[in-house]
Amino acid sequence: MMDRKLAYVAGPYRASTPHDIVENIRKAESVAIKYWRKGYAVICPHKNTALLDGILPDDVWLEGSCALLARCDVCVMMQGWEQSEGARGEESMARDLKMEIIYDDGQNA
């Protein structure tokens, strides 16, 4: 069995419209596929909690995502992560954990 690094995709999820949320999910999915193709096992929290907004408080999803991130080897920062409060927190957490951080260039694999 191949020993794969576990990568976490961080980037914007929330948006002003449901359409834009779906677009953010699609962008994260594309990044996840890219890193699967590169040989990583990938956690994409955008897909894990897609469109569950409002079912539970946002803190539940954010804390859950932090629990997932803490178990990863690599944090992949999507393009546009700087505009996301959640992604900025994830980047800070990854730094605190001395985790490898990849700043994705947005190009296809």
C-alpha positions in Angstrom: 0.0 0.0 0.0 1.2 3.5 -0.9 2.0 5.9 2.0 0.1 9.0 0.9 0.3 12.4 2.6 -3.0 13.7 3.8 -3.8 17.1 2.3 -6.5 19.6 3.5 -8.0 22.0 1.0 -8.5 25.5 2.5 -10.3 28.4 0.8 -13.5 30.4 0.6 -16.8 28.6 1.3 -19.2 31.3 2.4 -20.6 33.8 -0.1 -23.5 36.3 -0.5 -25.6 34.0 -2.6 -26.3 30.2 -2.8 -25.0 30.3 -6.3 -21.6 31.7 -5.2 -21.4 29.2 -2.4 -21.8 26.4 -5.0 -19.1 28.1 -7.1 -16.7 28.0 -4.2 -17.5 24.4 -3.6 -16.8 23.6 -7.2 -13.5 25.5 -7.1 -12.4 23.5 -4.0 -13.5 20.3 -5.6 -11.2 21.1 -8.6 -8.3 21.7 -6.2 -9.0 18.5 -4.4 -9.0 16.5 -7.7 -5.7 18.1 -8.6 -4.1 17.0 -5.4 -5.6 13.5 -5.6 -3.9 13.3 -9.0 -0.6 14.4 -7.5 -0.8 11.4 -5.1 -2.2 12.9 -2.0 -5.2 11.7 0.0 -7.4 14.8 0.2 -9.9 16.2 2.7 -12.0 18.8 1.1 -14.2 20.3 3.8 -16.2 22.2 1.2 -17.6 18.9 0.0 -17.9 17.4 3.5 -20.4 20.0 4.7 -21.7 21.2 1.3 -24.9 23.2 1.7 -25.5 22.3 5.3 -25.6 26.0 6.1 -28.1 26.9 8.8 -28.7 23.3 10.0 -26.2 23.9 12.9 -24.3 27.0 14.0 -21.3 27.9 11.8 -19.0 27.2 14.8 -19.9 23.5 14.6 -18.6 23.3 11.0 -15.6 25.5 11.7 -14.5 23.4 14.8 -15.0 20.2 12.8 -12.9 21.5 10.0 -10.1 22.4 12.5 -10.3 18.8 13.9 -9.8 17.5 10.3 -7.0 19.9 9.6 -5.1 18.9 12.7 -4.9 15.3 11.4 -3.4 16.3 8.1 0.1 16.5 6.8 -0.3 19.3 4.3 -2.6 22.3 4.0 -3.3 23.5 0.5 -4.3 27.1 0.3 -6.6 27.8 -2.7 -6.4 30.9 -4.7 -8.4 33.6 -3.0 -7.8 32.2 0.5 -6.8 35.6 1.8 -10.3 36.9 1.4 -11.8 34.1 3.6 -11.7 34.6 7.4 -12.0 30.9 7.8 -9.2 30.1 5.5 -7.0 32.7 7.1 -7.6 30.9 10.4 -6.8 27.6 8.8 -3.5 28.9 7.4 -2.7 30.3 10.9 -3.5 26.9 12.5 -1.4 25.1 9.9 1.5 27.4 10.7 1.1 26.8 14.4 1.2 23.1 13.8 4.3 23.5 11.7 2.5 21.8 8.9 3.6 21.9 5.3 1.6 24.6 3.5 1.2 24.7 -0.3 -0.1 28.0 -1.8 -1.8 26.6 -4.9 -1.3 28.6 -8.1 -4.8 27.8 -9.5 -3.3 26.0 -12.6 -4.5 22.6 -13.6 -2.4 19.6 -12.7 
